Amino acid sequence: MRGWALLLIGVMFLGGVQLTVLGIFGEYLGRIYREVKGRPLYLVRERLGFPAHNAMAGN
């Protein structure tokens, strides 16, 4: 039964490396997805002090 501790440490280390790389890859894909959608990174709930603008009227 010798060597089990070293084997377990190696498996846990490599699993941690895989999860870290997967997290970085997921963050990268998420940023690409948000960029491709072409939407602003924020939404304005209400307008204060700006004149009303009707997008359908072409103003």
N, C-alpha and C positions, 0 to 999 in steps of 0.2 A: 504493500500500500504506500510505498514511498513515491514521491514525485507528484502526488495528487494536488498538493498546495501550489506547486509551480505551474502545473497544468491549468488549474482554476484561475490563477492570477493572469496567466497568458490569455486565456479565453475572455476573461472580464476586461482586460486591457484592450484587446482587439475589438470586442463588442462596443466599448466606449468610443474607440476611434471611429468605428462605422457609424454610430449614432451621431457623433459630432459632424462628420462629413455629410451625413444625410440632412442634418439641420441646416448646415451652411448652404447646401444645394437647394433645400426648400425655400430658404430666405431669398436666394438668388432668383428662383423661379417666381416667387411671389412678387418681387419687385418688377420683374419683366412683365408679368401679367397686369399689374397696376399701370405700368407705362403704356402697354398696348391698348388698354381700354380707352385711353385718351381723356379720361375724366379728371377734373381738378382734384387735388388731395384734400380739399375741404368743401363744405357746403355751407351756404349762408342761409340761416333760418328766416330772417326777416330783413327788410330794407329800412334803414333809418336815415332820413334826410335826403333821399334820392327820389327823383320823379319816377312815376310809374312808367313802365315800358312794356308794350304789348308786342311780343315776338311775332304773333300772327299778322299784325297790321303792317309789319315791315318798317316800323319807325326806328 
